[in-house]
Amino acid sequence: MSTVNADGLVPIAAKITSVFYRRPSPTEPPYVEVGDEVDEGSIVCILEVMKCLNTVSAGVNGHIVKILAENGQTVEKGEVVMLIEPSK
């Protein structure tokens, strides 16, 4: 199971410094929006490192509470990009 923070939320953090993308391509809708229900296998974003696109899964069943990074923004290793409230 994913780690839960003090607020009871599961943070999704960048594993390496990368570029955060909310959608699979500029013409596609975002993978998720605040309030969306996800399961542990749901893709929630892409992190790009040197032209390699790495999809990121939710890792937990729940719903998206907050999206902290902007589309196209560089994020640092360990930076939280999204918060998920796990299902009870």
Contacts in CASP RR format, 6 or more apart in sequence:
PFRMAT RR
TARGET T0000
AUTHOR 0000-0000-0000
METHOD contacts of the structure
MODEL  1
MSTVNADGLVPIAAKITSVFYRRPSPTEPPYVEVGDEVDEGSIVCILEVM
KCLNTVSAGVNGHIVKILAENGQTVEKGEVVMLIEPSK
1 60 0 8 1.000
2 10 0 8 1.000
2 59 0 8 1.000
2 60 0 8 1.000
2 84 0 8 1.000
2 86 0 8 1.000
3 10 0 8 1.000
3 11 0 8 1.000
4 10 0 8 1.000
4 86 0 8 1.000
5 11 0 8 1.000
5 83 0 8 1.000
8 85 0 8 1.000
8 86 0 8 1.000
9 65 0 8 1.000
9 83 0 8 1.000
9 84 0 8 1.000
9 85 0 8 1.000
9 86 0 8 1.000
10 59 0 8 1.000
10 60 0 8 1.000
10 83 0 8 1.000
10 84 0 8 1.000
10 85 0 8 1.000
10 86 0 8 1.000
11 80 0 8 1.000
11 82 0 8 1.000
11 83 0 8 1.000
12 44 0 8 1.000
12 45 0 8 1.000
12 56 0 8 1.000
12 58 0 8 1.000
12 80 0 8 1.000
12 81 0 8 1.000
12 82 0 8 1.000
12 83 0 8 1.000
12 84 0 8 1.000
13 78 0 8 1.000
13 79 0 8 1.000
13 80 0 8 1.000
13 81 0 8 1.000
14 20 0 8 1.000
14 47 0 8 1.000
14 75 0 8 1.000
14 76 0 8 1.000
14 77 0 8 1.000
14 78 0 8 1.000
14 79 0 8 1.000
14 81 0 8 1.000
15 47 0 8 1.000
15 77 0 8 1.000
15 78 0 8 1.000
16 47 0 8 1.000
16 49 0 8 1.000
16 77 0 8 1.000
17 49 0 8 1.000
17 74 0 8 1.000
17 75 0 8 1.000
17 76 0 8 1.000
17 77 0 8 1.000
18 47 0 8 1.000
18 48 0 8 1.000
18 49 0 8 1.000
18 54 0 8 1.000
18 74 0 8 1.000
18 75 0 8 1.000
19 47 0 8 1.000
19 48 0 8 1.000
19 49 0 8 1.000
19 72 0 8 1.000
19 73 0 8 1.000
19 74 0 8 1.000
19 75 0 8 1.000
20 45 0 8 1.000
20 46 0 8 1.000
20 47 0 8 1.000
20 69 0 8 1.000
20 70 0 8 1.000
20 71 0 8 1.000
20 72 0 8 1.000
20 73 0 8 1.000
20 74 0 8 1.000
20 75 0 8 1.000
20 81 0 8 1.000
21 45 0 8 1.000
21 46 0 8 1.000
21 47 0 8 1.000
21 48 0 8 1.000
21 53 0 8 1.000
21 71 0 8 1.000
21 72 0 8 1.000
22 30 0 8 1.000
22 31 0 8 1.000
22 32 0 8 1.000
22 45 0 8 1.000
22 67 0 8 1.000
22 71 0 8 1.000
23 29 0 8 1.000
23 30 0 8 1.000
23 31 0 8 1.000
23 71 0 8 1.000
24 31 0 8 1.000
24 46 0 8 1.000
30 71 0 8 1.000
31 42 0 8 1.000
31 43 0 8 1.000
31 44 0 8 1.000
31 45 0 8 1.000
31 46 0 8 1.000
32 38 0 8 1.000
32 42 0 8 1.000
32 44 0 8 1.000
32 45 0 8 1.000
32 64 0 8 1.000
32 67 0 8 1.000
32 82 0 8 1.000
33 64 0 8 1.000
33 67 0 8 1.000
34 64 0 8 1.000
34 65 0 8 1.000
34 66 0 8 1.000
34 67 0 8 1.000
35 63 0 8 1.000
35 64 0 8 1.000
35 65 0 8 1.000
36 63 0 8 1.000
36 64 0 8 1.000
37 62 0 8 1.000
37 63 0 8 1.000
38 44 0 8 1.000
38 58 0 8 1.000
38 60 0 8 1.000
38 61 0 8 1.000
38 62 0 8 1.000
38 63 0 8 1.000
38 64 0 8 1.000
38 84 0 8 1.000
39 58 0 8 1.000
39 61 0 8 1.000
39 62 0 8 1.000
40 57 0 8 1.000
40 58 0 8 1.000
40 59 0 8 1.000
40 60 0 8 1.000
40 61 0 8 1.000
41 57 0 8 1.000
41 58 0 8 1.000
41 59 0 8 1.000
42 57 0 8 1.000
42 58 0 8 1.000
43 55 0 8 1.000
43 56 0 8 1.000
43 57 0 8 1.000
44 56 0 8 1.000
44 57 0 8 1.000
44 58 0 8 1.000
44 64 0 8 1.000
44 82 0 8 1.000
44 84 0 8 1.000
45 55 0 8 1.000
45 56 0 8 1.000
45 81 0 8 1.000
45 82 0 8 1.000
46 53 0 8 1.000
46 54 0 8 1.000
46 55 0 8 1.000
46 56 0 8 1.000
47 53 0 8 1.000
47 54 0 8 1.000
47 56 0 8 1.000
47 75 0 8 1.000
48 54 0 8 1.000
58 84 0 8 1.000
60 84 0 8 1.000
60 86 0 8 1.000
60 87 0 8 1.000
61 86 0 8 1.000
61 87 0 8 1.000
62 84 0 8 1.000
62 85 0 8 1.000
62 86 0 8 1.000
62 87 0 8 1.000
63 84 0 8 1.000
63 85 0 8 1.000
63 87 0 8 1.000
64 82 0 8 1.000
64 83 0 8 1.000
64 84 0 8 1.000
65 83 0 8 1.000
65 84 0 8 1.000
65 85 0 8 1.000
66 82 0 8 1.000
66 83 0 8 1.000
67 81 0 8 1.000
67 82 0 8 1.000
68 80 0 8 1.000
68 81 0 8 1.000
68 82 0 8 1.000
68 83 0 8 1.000
69 75 0 8 1.000
69 79 0 8 1.000
69 81 0 8 1.000
69 82 0 8 1.000
75 81 0 8 1.000
END
